[in-house]
């Protein structure tokens, strides 16, 4: 096992498209941390002045730096990582609609300084988005239970695997509007990363449909589902897993285990199929869907 620093120097990575109220709530949760031993990097993709004004108000209360980038959540996060001080050892990537509990950073630094990856719980609407694997294995099948907005990664491992694929993820110019986090985590399987699952830590966020009309929600389901299908294809998952990826939304509907409704299930299943074959059908095949970026 390689030598590791005894302390975790944490950078909170925020890529924002200008949701002012949400960004202020996140920064307030940073100010309220019981330790100030962390930095905050913000990539402003809002193309306006509101975010710059918010940053100015918090500049004296946080160790904060700002960058710019090309559009897309992946591009913004990569830009912050590149600009972060060399002293930073670990990164956390919350969405700009997230908040952290006051003791989050202090507890994390005390408990997991020697870990490369800490997969935590992402809580929306008062419940975890996914349940962590019972056996805590880190495999190509369990990484889907880790959400990058609630996953800490060391600079050591990020340097080994590279950053987020900027052709994937919310706001990117490609048709695959999700999957960037899972794709990155899948690359860590070939490293010697020390991985821990810890549901005692959580990042609190919003539901995926937050702030969207029903039409926008269904469209978002489809373009995000494409990303999942594309990642399953890229990483050569077995045939039974590919089939299950497309069919599972229908099984959940029949068993009453989903709230997506018929149109949502259809959009999810179709989007995953598009990703699996690498082709998009119909009017919804346009490449970029920035208006539906909600990062939930």
C-alpha positions in Angstrom: 0.0 0.0 0.0 1.4 3.4 -0.9 2.4 6.0 1.7 -0.5 8.4 2.5 -0.6 11.8 4.1 -1.9 11.8 7.7 -4.3 14.6 7.0 -7.0 15.2 4.4 -6.8 18.6 2.7 -10.3 18.9 1.2 -11.6 21.0 -1.7 -15.3 21.3 -2.3 -15.8 21.5 -6.1 -18.9 23.4 -7.3 -19.9 23.9 -10.9 -22.9 26.2 -11.1 -25.2 27.5 -13.8 -26.5 30.3 -11.6 -29.2 29.0 -9.3 -28.6 31.8 -6.9 -30.7 30.8 -3.9 -29.5 27.2 -4.1 -25.9 28.2 -4.4 -26.2 30.5 -1.3 -27.7 27.6 0.7 -24.7 25.4 -0.2 -22.2 28.2 0.6 -24.0 28.9 3.9 -23.6 25.2 4.8 -19.9 25.7 4.1 -19.7 28.7 6.4 -21.4 26.7 9.1 -18.9 23.9 9.1 -17.3 23.2 12.5 -13.9 23.3 10.9 -12.5 25.8 8.3 -9.8 23.5 7.1 -11.0 23.2 3.5 -11.2 25.2 0.3 -14.1 25.9 -2.1 -13.6 26.0 -5.8 -16.4 27.4 -8.0 -16.8 27.2 -11.8 -19.3 29.8 -12.9 -21.1 28.8 -16.0 -24.1 31.1 -15.6 -23.1 33.7 -18.2 -24.4 36.4 -15.8 -23.3 38.6 -12.9 -25.4 37.1 -10.1 -23.0 34.3 -9.2 -20.0 36.7 -9.2 -21.9 38.9 -6.7 -22.6 35.9 -4.5 -19.0 34.9 -4.6 -17.9 38.4 -3.6 -20.1 38.2 -0.5 -18.6 34.9 0.6 -15.0 35.7 -0.3 -14.0 36.8 3.2 -15.8 33.9 5.0 -14.5 31.0 3.0 -11.2 30.0 1.4 -12.6 30.3 -2.0 -11.3 30.4 -5.6 -13.1 30.7 -9.0 -12.5 29.4 -12.5 -14.3 29.4 -15.8 -14.8 26.6 -18.4 -16.6 25.4 -21.4 -20.2 24.4 -20.8 -21.1 21.2 -18.9 -20.9 19.9 -15.4 -18.0 17.7 -16.2 -16.0 20.5 -17.7 -16.7 22.7 -14.7 -15.5 20.1 -12.2 -12.4 19.4 -14.2 -11.5 23.1 -14.3 -11.8 23.4 -10.6 -9.6 20.3 -10.0 -6.9 21.7 -12.3 -6.9 25.1 -10.5 -7.0 23.7 -7.0 -4.0 24.4 -4.8 -1.3 21.7 -4.9 -1.8 21.1 -1.2 -5.3 19.7 -1.8 -5.4 15.9 -1.3 -9.1 15.1 -1.8 -12.1 16.5 -3.7 -15.9 16.4 -3.1 -18.2 17.2 -6.0 -21.6 18.4 -4.6 -24.2 19.7 -7.0 -25.0 23.4 -6.6 -28.4 22.3 -5.2 -26.8 20.4 -2.3 -26.1 21.2 1.4 -23.7 19.6 3.9 -24.4 19.0 7.6 -22.3 21.3 9.9 -19.9 18.6 11.1 -19.5 17.0 7.7 -15.9 18.2 6.9 -14.5 17.8 10.4 -15.9 14.2 10.7 -14.8 13.2 7.2 -11.2 14.5 7.7 -11.0 12.7 11.1 -12.3 9.4 9.9 -11.2 8.9 6.3 -8.0 10.8 5.8 -6.3 7.5 4.6 -9.0 6.6 2.0 -8.8 7.4 -1.7 -12.6 7.1 -2.3 -15.4 7.5 0.2 -18.8 6.7 -1.2 -21.4 8.3 1.0 -25.2 8.6 1.0 -27.0 11.1 -1.3 -30.3 12.0 0.4 -33.2 13.7 -1.5 -36.8 14.0 -0.3 -35.6 12.7 3.1 -34.3 9.3 1.8 -31.1 7.9 0.2 -31.1 7.8 -3.6 -29.5 4.4 -3.5 -28.7 1.8 -0.8 -25.1 0.9 -0.4 -24.0 -2.7 -1.2 -24.3 -5.0 1.8 -20.9 -6.5 1.2 -19.2 -3.2 0.5 -17.5 -4.6 -2.6 -16.2 -2.1 -5.2 -17.0 -3.7 -8.6 -18.3 -2.7 -12.0 -21.8 -3.6 -10.7 -21.7 -1.8 -7.3 -20.2 1.5 -8.4 -23.7 2.5 -9.7 -24.7 2.9 -6.1 -22.1 5.7 -5.7 -23.2 9.1 -6.8 -20.3 11.5 -7.5 -22.1 14.4 -5.8 -21.6 12.3 -2.6 -18.3 10.7 -3.3 -14.9 12.0 -2.1 -11.9 11.2 -4.4 -8.2 11.6 -3.7 -6.0 13.7 -6.0 -3.7 10.6 -6.2 -6.4 8.5 -7.8 -7.8 11.3 -9.9 -4.3 11.9 -11.4 -4.2 8.2 -12.3 -7.5 7.9 -14.0 -7.9 11.4 -15.4 -10.9 13.7 -14.8 -14.5 13.5 -15.9 -15.2 12.7 -19.5 -16.4 16.1 -20.8 -18.5 14.4 -23.5 -20.7 12.9 -20.8 -22.9 14.6 -18.2 -25.4 17.3 -17.6 -25.0 20.3 -19.9 -22.4 18.6 -22.2 -22.6 19.0 -25.9 -23.1 15.3 -26.5 -26.4 13.4 -26.2 -25.2 11.4 -23.2 -26.4 13.7 -20.4 -25.4 11.5 -17.4 -23.0 8.7 -16.6 -19.9 10.8 -16.1 -19.5 10.0 -12.5 -20.0 6.2 -12.9 -17.6 6.3 -15.9 -14.9 7.9 -13.7 -15.5 5.5 -10.8 -15.3 2.5 -13.2 -11.8 3.7 -14.2 -10.7 3.5 -10.5 -11.2 -0.3 -10.6 -7.8 -0.6 -12.2 -6.0 1.3 -9.5 -5.0 0.4 -5.9 -7.5 2.9 -4.5 -8.5 2.4 -0.9 -12.3 2.6 -1.1 -14.9 2.9 1.7 -18.6 3.0 1.7 -20.0 5.1 4.6 -23.7 5.8 4.9 -23.1 7.7 8.1 -22.1 10.6 5.9 -24.6 12.2 3.6 -24.9 15.0 1.1 -28.4 16.4 1.0 -29.8 17.3 -2.4 -33.0 17.7 -4.3 -35.0 15.2 -6.3 -34.2 14.8 -10.0 -37.5 16.4 -11.0 -37.1 19.4 -8.7 -38.2 22.6 -10.4 -39.2 20.9 -13.7 -42.5 20.7 -15.5 -43.8 17.2 -16.3 -42.7 17.7 -19.9 -39.2 18.8 -18.9 -39.0 15.9 -16.3 -39.8 13.3 -19.0 -37.3 14.8 -21.4 -34.7 14.9 -18.7 -35.4 11.2 -17.8 -34.7 10.3 -21.4 -31.5 12.2 -22.0 -30.1 11.1 -18.6 -31.0 7.5 -19.3 -29.0 7.7 -22.5 -25.9 8.4 -20.5 -26.5 5.2 -18.4 -27.0 3.1 -21.5 -23.9 4.6 -23.1 -21.7 3.8 -20.1 -23.1 0.2 -19.9 -22.1 -0.1 -23.6 -18.7 1.5 -23.2 -17.7 -0.8 -20.3 -18.9 -4.0 -22.1 -21.4 -5.2 -19.5 -22.7 -8.7 -20.2 -25.8 -9.2 -22.3 -28.1 -10.0 -19.4 -27.2 -6.8 -17.6 -27.8 -4.8 -20.8 -31.2 -6.3 -21.2 -32.0 -5.7 -17.6 -31.0 -2.0 -18.0 -33.7 -1.5 -20.5 -36.4 -3.8 -19.0 -36.0 -2.9 -15.3 -38.2 0.3 -15.5 -41.1 -1.7 -16.9 -40.7 -4.4 -14.2 -40.7 -1.7 -11.5 -43.8 -0.2 -13.0 -45.6 -3.5 -13.0 -44.6 -4.2 -9.4 -45.5 -0.7 -8.2 -41.9 0.2 -7.3 -41.6 3.4 -9.3 -43.3 6.8 -9.3 -42.2 7.7 -12.8 -45.5 6.9 -14.4 -46.0 5.4 -17.9 -44.4 8.3 -19.8 -41.5 8.4 -17.5 -40.8 4.7 -17.7 -41.1 4.8 -21.5 -38.6 7.7 -21.6 -36.2 6.0 -19.3 -36.3 2.6 -21.1 -36.0 4.3 -24.6 -33.2 6.5 -23.5 -31.2 3.6 -22.1 -31.7 1.7 -25.3 -30.5 4.7 -27.3 -27.3 4.7 -25.2 -26.8 1.0 -25.6 -26.9 1.2 -29.4 -25.1 4.5 -29.6 -27.9 6.2 -31.6 -30.7 8.6 -30.7 -34.1 8.5 -32.4 -36.7 11.2 -33.1 -36.9 14.9 -32.4 -35.4 14.3 -28.9 -32.1 13.3 -30.6 -30.8 16.9 -30.6 -27.4 16.8 -28.9 -27.6 19.4 -26.0 -30.4 19.8 -23.4 -29.1 22.6 -21.2 -32.6 23.8 -20.2 -33.2 20.5 -18.3 -30.0 20.6 -16.3 -31.1 20.3 -12.7 -28.1 18.2 -11.3 -30.4 16.5 -8.9 
